[in-house]
Structures are given as C-alpha cells and as structure tokens.
Amino acid sequence: YKNRHVDAGTIVFGEAGLTGEIRGVSQAEQRIREAKKMGFTRCIMPQSNVDGIIEPEKLGIRLVGVSNVAELLQYI
C-alpha cells in the first residue's frame, strides 16, 4: 500500500495497536467538528468512537468506522 493516495476530502484518526486493531481516541466529536470546519467530507475513525456518537448525521460529515487496519485499507 505504499504510495497510495488518500482522497483530499478524507481525514483519518485513531490509534493502531500492535495486532492491527484500531482503538478509540478521546474527544472524537471535537476532532470531527474541526475536520468539518477545515472542509473534510469523510472521516475514517475507530468503530468504537462511531458507536459513541448519538446523532452522527448532525455532524455534517460522512463517518466510516473501522475496527482493524485491514478494514481501514479498504476505504483508502
């Protein structure tokens, strides 16, 4: 996957564990809101963070939840 480009409208955040799991991070909604302000249209993030957002449609950005690195690579 070397030299693959990520769409300019996509932001990715989370923590990758040694076994490839994607862990949730703190202040996910704040990160999403800031990304929206900066013009991003899609956010790839930990599924655990997506599950914790009560009304994701109100954020105005497409959320994609991933649980491991293999899932992440499908969206890049």
FIKE-221649 format. One record per atom (N, C-alpha, C, O): atom name; x, y, z. Coordinates in pm, whole numbers. Each point is the difference from the previous one (the first is absolute). Layout:
BEGIN
<site site="CA" c1="X" c2="Y" c3="Z"/>
...
This chain:
BEGIN
<site site="N" c1="81" c2="-120" c3="0"/>
<site site="CA" c1="-81" c2="120" c3="0"/>
<site site="C" c1="85" c2="126" c3="0"/>
<site site="O" c1="-49" c2="111" c3="22"/>
<site site="N" c1="174" c2="-130" c3="-46"/>
<site site="CA" c1="90" c2="113" c3="-8"/>
<site site="C" c1="-36" c2="87" c3="-121"/>
<site site="O" c1="-36" c2="-52" c3="-106"/>
<site site="N" c1="46" c2="181" c3="124"/>
<site site="CA" c1="-27" c2="98" c3="-105"/>
<site site="C" c1="-146" c2="6" c3="-44"/>
<site site="O" c1="-28" c2="46" c3="-110"/>
<site site="N" c1="-64" c2="-91" c3="193"/>
<site site="CA" c1="-143" c2="18" c3="-29"/>
<site site="C" c1="-43" c2="133" c3="58"/>
<site site="O" c1="40" c2="37" c3="110"/>
<site site="N" c1="-122" c2="34" c3="-184"/>
<site site="CA" c1="-46" c2="131" c3="43"/>
<site site="C" c1="-133" c2="-12" c3="72"/>
<site site="O" c1="-86" c2="-80" c3="-38"/>
<site site="N" c1="70" c2="159" c3="140"/>
<site site="CA" c1="-126" c2="11" c3="72"/>
<site site="C" c1="-74" c2="119" c3="-61"/>
<site site="O" c1="60" c2="106" c3="-21"/>
<site site="N" c1="-189" c2="-123" c3="-8"/>
<site site="CA" c1="-81" c2="108" c3="-55"/>
<site site="C" c1="18" c2="126" c3="83"/>
<site site="O" c1="2" c2="-6" c3="123"/>
<site site="N" c1="10" c2="119" c3="-188"/>
<site site="CA" c1="24" c2="127" c3="69"/>
<site site="C" c1="-112" c2="40" c3="95"/>
<site site="O" c1="23" c2="79" c3="91"/>
<site site="N" c1="-143" c2="-132" c3="-110"/>
<site site="CA" c1="-112" c2="32" c3="86"/>
<site site="C" c1="-14" c2="-93" c3="118"/>
<site site="O" c1="-98" c2="9" c3="75"/>
<site site="N" c1="194" c2="-99" c3="-57"/>
<site site="CA" c1="-8" c2="-102" c3="105"/>
<site site="C" c1="101" c2="28" c3="111"/>
<site site="O" c1="116" c2="31" c3="-25"/>
<site site="N" c1="-164" c2="-44" c3="147"/>
<site site="CA" c1="87" c2="7" c3="117"/>
<site site="C" c1="-6" c2="-136" c3="69"/>
<site site="O" c1="-104" c2="-66" c3="0"/>
<site site="N" c1="215" c2="23" c3="57"/>
<site site="CA" c1="9" c2="-129" c3="68"/>
<site site="C" c1="60" c2="24" c3="138"/>
<site site="O" c1="102" c2="68" c3="13"/>
<site site="N" c1="-167" c2="-123" c3="90"/>
<site site="CA" c1="61" c2="7" c3="132"/>
<site site="C" c1="-35" c2="-123" c3="81"/>
<site site="O" c1="-99" c2="-69" c3="-28"/>
<site site="N" c1="180" c2="41" c3="128"/>
<site site="CA" c1="-15" c2="-116" c3="87"/>
<site site="C" c1="137" c2="-47" c3="43"/>
<site site="O" c1="102" c2="58" c3="-37"/>
<site site="N" c1="-100" c2="-162" c3="115"/>
<site site="CA" c1="126" c2="-58" c3="47"/>
<site site="C" c1="8" c2="-144" c3="-46"/>
<site site="O" c1="-93" c2="-78" c3="24"/>
<site site="N" c1="202" c2="42" c3="-91"/>
<site site="CA" c1="19" c2="-137" c3="-48"/>
<site site="C" c1="80" c2="-79" c3="103"/>
<site site="O" c1="108" c2="43" c3="42"/>
<site site="N" c1="-161" c2="-158" c3="-2"/>
<site site="CA" c1="70" c2="-88" c3="92"/>
<site site="C" c1="96" c2="-92" c3="-74"/>
<site site="O" c1="-2" c2="-7" c3="-123"/>
<site site="N" c1="87" c2="-61" c3="196"/>
<site site="CA" c1="100" c2="-87" c3="-60"/>
<site site="C" c1="-59" c2="-117" c3="-78"/>
<site site="O" c1="64" c2="-51" c3="-92"/>
<site site="N" c1="-184" c2="9" c3="126"/>
<site site="CA" c1="-64" c2="-110" c3="-73"/>
<site site="C" c1="-92" c2="49" c3="-111"/>
<site site="O" c1="-71" c2="-79" c3="-62"/>
<site site="N" c1="72" c2="211" c3="35"/>
<site site="CA" c1="-77" c2="56" c3="-109"/>
<site site="C" c1="-137" c2="53" c3="38"/>
<site site="O" c1="-72" c2="51" c3="-86"/>
<site site="N" c1="36" c2="-61" c3="213"/>
<site site="CA" c1="-130" c2="54" c3="42"/>
<site site="C" c1="6" c2="153" c3="2"/>
<site site="O" c1="105" c2="59" c3="26"/>
<site site="N" c1="-218" c2="3" c3="-54"/>
<site site="CA" c1="-9" c2="145" c3="4"/>
<site site="C" c1="-75" c2="38" c3="127"/>
<site site="O" c1="-116" c2="-36" c3="19"/>
<site site="N" c1="183" c2="108" c3="68"/>
<site site="CA" c1="-56" c2="37" c3="130"/>
<site site="C" c1="-59" c2="141" c3="-5"/>
<site site="O" c1="45" c2="86" c3="-75"/>
<site site="N" c1="-146" c2="-67" c3="157"/>
<site site="CA" c1="-63" c2="131" c3="12"/>
<site site="C" c1="92" c2="102" c3="62"/>
<site site="O" c1="97" c2="-34" c3="68"/>
<site site="N" c1="-129" c2="160" c3="-93"/>
<site site="CA" c1="78" c2="111" c3="55"/>
<site site="C" c1="-93" c2="96" c3="72"/>
<site site="O" c1="-122" c2="-5" c3="-19"/>
<site site="N" c1="178" c2="91" c3="98"/>
<site site="CA" c1="-81" c2="97" c3="74"/>
<site site="C" c1="-41" c2="117" c3="-90"/>
<site site="O" c1="64" c2="27" c3="-102"/>
<site site="N" c1="-171" c2="39" c3="140"/>
<site site="CA" c1="-50" c2="121" c3="-65"/>
<site site="C" c1="-26" c2="-19" c3="-149"/>
<site site="O" c1="31" c2="88" c3="-81"/>
<site site="N" c1="-90" c2="-203" c3="44"/>
<site site="CA" c1="-25" c2="-30" c3="-141"/>
<site site="C" c1="-93" c2="103" c3="-64"/>
<site site="O" c1="26" c2="46" c3="-111"/>
<site site="N" c1="-133" c2="-10" c3="179"/>
<site site="CA" c1="-95" c2="95" c3="-60"/>
<site site="C" c1="65" c2="135" c3="-24"/>
<site site="O" c1="-27" c2="65" c3="-102"/>
<site site="N" c1="111" c2="-22" c3="192"/>
<site site="CA" c1="71" c2="127" c3="-20"/>
<site site="C" c1="91" c2="-9" c3="-122"/>
<site site="O" c1="8" c2="95" c3="-78"/>
<site site="N" c1="60" c2="-206" c3="61"/>
<site site="CA" c1="88" c2="-20" c3="-116"/>
<site site="C" c1="-82" c2="5" c3="-129"/>
<site site="O" c1="44" c2="58" c3="-100"/>
<site site="N" c1="-161" c2="-121" c3="102"/>
<site site="CA" c1="-86" c2="-2" c3="-118"/>
<site site="C" c1="-48" c2="140" c3="-34"/>
<site site="O" c1="2" c2="40" c3="-117"/>
<site site="N" c1="-45" c2="34" c3="216"/>
<site site="CA" c1="-47" c2="137" c3="-24"/>
<site site="C" c1="110" c2="88" c3="-60"/>
<site site="O" c1="-25" c2="79" c3="-91"/>
<site site="N" c1="145" c2="-93" c3="142"/>
<site site="CA" c1="113" c2="77" c3="-54"/>
<site site="C" c1="29" c2="-41" c3="-144"/>
<site site="O" c1="29" c2="85" c3="-84"/>
<site site="N" c1="-36" c2="-215" c3="55"/>
<site site="CA" c1="23" c2="-48" c3="-136"/>
<site site="C" c1="-105" c2="57" c3="-95"/>
<site site="O" c1="32" c2="40" c3="-112"/>
<site site="N" c1="-157" c2="-36" c3="156"/>
<site site="CA" c1="-108" c2="57" c3="-80"/>
<site site="C" c1="27" c2="147" c3="-30"/>
<site site="O" c1="-18" c2="44" c3="-113"/>
<site site="N" c1="63" c2="31" c3="213"/>
<site site="CA" c1="32" c2="142" c3="-19"/>
<site site="C" c1="111" c2="18" c3="-103"/>
<site site="O" c1="4" c2="100" c3="-71"/>
<site site="N" c1="87" c2="-197" c3="65"/>
<site site="CA" c1="113" c2="8" c3="-92"/>
<site site="C" c1="-35" c2="-50" c3="-140"/>
<site site="O" c1="85" c2="1" c3="-90"/>
<site site="N" c1="-210" c2="-45" c3="70"/>
<site site="CA" c1="-44" c2="-38" c3="-133"/>
<site site="C" c1="0" c2="-149" c3="-32"/>
<site site="O" c1="-28" c2="-39" c3="-113"/>
<site site="N" c1="60" c2="-44" c3="211"/>
<site site="CA" c1="-2" c2="-144" c3="-24"/>
<site site="C" c1="-144" c2="-49" c3="-13"/>
<site site="O" c1="-90" c2="54" c3="64"/>
<site site="N" c1="69" c2="-156" c3="-147"/>
<site site="CA" c1="-134" c2="-52" c3="-24"/>
<site site="C" c1="-18" c2="-143" c3="48"/>
<site site="O" c1="-113" c2="-49" c3="10"/>
<site site="N" c1="223" c2="-19" c3="20"/>
<site site="CA" c1="-7" c2="-139" c3="47"/>
<site site="C" c1="103" c2="-21" c3="110"/>
<site site="O" c1="112" c2="50" c3="-8"/>
<site site="N" c1="-153" c2="-123" c3="111"/>
<site site="CA" c1="87" c2="-27" c3="114"/>
<site site="C" c1="5" c2="-150" c3="25"/>
<site site="O" c1="-102" c2="-62" c3="30"/>
<site site="N" c1="221" c2="4" c3="-44"/>
<site site="CA" c1="21" c2="-141" c3="32"/>
<site site="C" c1="57" c2="-3" c3="141"/>
<site site="O" c1="103" c2="62" c3="28"/>
<site site="N" c1="-170" c2="-135" c3="60"/>
<site site="CA" c1="34" c2="6" c3="142"/>
<site site="C" c1="-32" c2="-132" c3="68"/>
<site site="O" c1="-63" c2="-86" c3="-61"/>
<site site="N" c1="104" c2="68" c3="187"/>
<site site="CA" c1="-31" c2="-124" c3="71"/>
<site site="C" c1="-150" c2="-25" c3="12"/>
<site site="O" c1="-77" c2="92" c3="30"/>
<site site="N" c1="36" c2="-215" c3="-54"/>
<site site="CA" c1="-141" c2="-36" c3="12"/>
<site site="C" c1="-52" c2="28" c3="140"/>
<site site="O" c1="-115" c2="41" c3="17"/>
<site site="N" c1="198" c2="-61" c3="83"/>
<site site="CA" c1="-44" c2="26" c3="138"/>
<site site="C" c1="-36" c2="146" c3="21"/>
<site site="O" c1="-90" c2="29" c3="78"/>
<site site="N" c1="158" c2="62" c3="-146"/>
<site site="CA" c1="-35" c2="142" c3="9"/>
<site site="C" c1="-129" c2="30" c3="-76"/>
<site site="O" c1="-82" c2="79" c3="45"/>
<site site="N" c1="64" c2="-142" c3="-160"/>
<site site="CA" c1="-123" c2="20" c3="-78"/>
<site site="C" c1="-120" c2="-45" c3="83"/>
<site site="O" c1="-102" c2="69" c3="4"/>
<site site="N" c1="115" c2="-183" c3="62"/>
<site site="CA" c1="-109" c2="-54" c3="82"/>
<site site="C" c1="-39" c2="94" c3="114"/>
<site site="O" c1="-114" c2="-4" c3="47"/>
<site site="N" c1="207" c2="86" c3="-2"/>
<site site="CA" c1="-26" c2="90" c3="112"/>
<site site="C" c1="-63" c2="133" c3="-39"/>
<site site="O" c1="-36" c2="79" c3="88"/>
<site site="N" c1="21" c2="-54" c3="-216"/>
<site site="CA" c1="-58" c2="126" c3="-46"/>
<site site="C" c1="-152" c2="-17" c3="-10"/>
<site site="O" c1="-48" c2="-88" c3="-71"/>
<site site="N" c1="-25" c2="172" c3="141"/>
<site site="CA" c1="-145" c2="-15" c3="9"/>
<site site="C" c1="-72" c2="38" c3="-130"/>
<site site="O" c1="-87" c2="-74" c3="-46"/>
<site site="N" c1="121" c2="184" c3="-14"/>
<site site="CA" c1="-65" c2="45" c3="-123"/>
<site site="C" c1="105" c2="34" c3="-105"/>
<site site="O" c1="26" c2="118" c3="-25"/>
<site site="N" c1="35" c2="-218" c3="-38"/>
<site site="CA" c1="109" c2="25" c3="-95"/>
<site site="C" c1="-42" c2="82" c3="-122"/>
<site site="O" c1="82" c2="73" c3="-56"/>
<site site="N" c1="-208" c2="-84" c3="14"/>
<site site="CA" c1="-47" c2="75" c3="-117"/>
<site site="C" c1="5" c2="151" c3="22"/>
<site site="O" c1="7" c2="76" c3="-96"/>
<site site="N" c1="-12" c2="-33" c3="221"/>
<site site="CA" c1="4" c2="144" c3="31"/>
<site site="C" c1="141" c2="58" c3="-12"/>
<site site="O" c1="16" c2="122" c3="2"/>
<site site="N" c1="85" c2="-206" c3="-14"/>
<site site="CA" c1="137" c2="49" c3="-10"/>
<site site="C" c1="32" c2="51" c3="-141"/>
<site site="O" c1="93" c2="78" c3="-17"/>
<site site="N" c1="-170" c2="-120" c3="-83"/>
<site site="CA" c1="19" c2="50" c3="-136"/>
<site site="C" c1="120" c2="-54" c3="-73"/>
<site site="O" c1="51" c2="63" c3="-92"/>
<site site="N" c1="-5" c2="-179" c3="132"/>
<site site="CA" c1="115" c2="-64" c3="-62"/>
<site site="C" c1="-26" c2="-151" c3="-1"/>
<site site="O" c1="-58" c2="-53" c3="95"/>
<site site="N" c1="99" c2="-15" c3="-200"/>
<site site="CA" c1="-23" c2="-145" c3="-9"/>
<site site="C" c1="98" c2="-72" c3="91"/>
<site site="O" c1="121" c2="17" c3="-13"/>
<site site="N" c1="-173" c2="-98" c3="104"/>
<site site="CA" c1="84" c2="-75" c3="93"/>
<site site="C" c1="12" c2="-145" c3="-45"/>
<site site="O" c1="-99" c2="-64" c3="-35"/>
<site site="N" c1="221" c2="14" c3="36"/>
<site site="CA" c1="27" c2="-139" c3="-34"/>
<site site="C" c1="74" c2="-61" c3="118"/>
<site site="O" c1="111" c2="43" c3="32"/>
<site site="N" c1="-171" c2="-141" c3="33"/>
<site site="CA" c1="64" c2="-65" c3="114"/>
<site site="C" c1="76" c2="-124" c3="-42"/>
<site site="O" c1="-49" c2="-80" c3="-80"/>
<site site="N" c1="169" c2="64" c3="133"/>
<site site="CA" c1="83" c2="-117" c3="-28"/>
<site site="C" c1="48" c2="-61" c3="132"/>
<site site="O" c1="22" c2="71" c3="98"/>
<site site="N" c1="-5" c2="-203" c3="-99"/>
<site site="CA" c1="45" c2="-71" c3="120"/>
<site site="C" c1="144" c2="-49" c3="-8"/>
<site site="O" c1="62" c2="-29" c3="102"/>
<site site="N" c1="-9" c2="20" c3="-224"/>
<site site="CA" c1="138" c2="-46" c3="-17"/>
<site site="C" c1="61" c2="62" c3="-126"/>
<site site="O" c1="-70" c2="61" c3="-81"/>
<site site="N" c1="200" c2="-78" c3="67"/>
<site site="CA" c1="72" c2="61" c3="-111"/>
<site site="C" c1="-48" c2="-54" c3="-135"/>
<site site="O" c1="-6" c2="74" c3="-98"/>
<site site="N" c1="-29" c2="-202" c3="91"/>
<site site="CA" c1="-49" c2="-58" c3="-124"/>
<site site="C" c1="-127" c2="72" c3="-49"/>
<site site="O" c1="-14" c2="28" c3="-119"/>
<site site="N" c1="-78" c2="1" c3="212"/>
<site site="CA" c1="-120" c2="75" c3="-36"/>
<site site="C" c1="36" c2="141" c3="-47"/>
<site site="O" c1="-56" c2="50" c3="-98"/>
<site site="N" c1="148" c2="12" c3="167"/>
<site site="CA" c1="43" c2="134" c3="-36"/>
<site site="C" c1="49" c2="5" c3="-144"/>
<site site="O" c1="-35" c2="92" c3="-74"/>
<site site="N" c1="115" c2="-188" c3="36"/>
<site site="CA" c1="58" c2="-1" c3="-133"/>
<site site="C" c1="-106" c2="-16" c3="-110"/>
<site site="O" c1="23" c2="40" c3="-114"/>
<site site="N" c1="-136" c2="-96" c3="146"/>
<site site="CA" c1="-108" c2="-12" c3="-98"/>
<site site="C" c1="-57" c2="137" c3="-38"/>
<site site="O" c1="-53" c2="17" c3="-110"/>
<site site="N" c1="63" c2="79" c3="199"/>
<site site="CA" c1="-58" c2="132" c3="-23"/>
<site site="C" c1="99" c2="102" c3="-52"/>
<site site="O" c1="-38" c2="112" c3="-32"/>
<site site="N" c1="163" c2="-148" c3="22"/>
<site site="CA" c1="102" c2="93" c3="-49"/>
<site site="C" c1="26" c2="-26" c3="-147"/>
<site site="O" c1="83" c2="67" c3="-61"/>
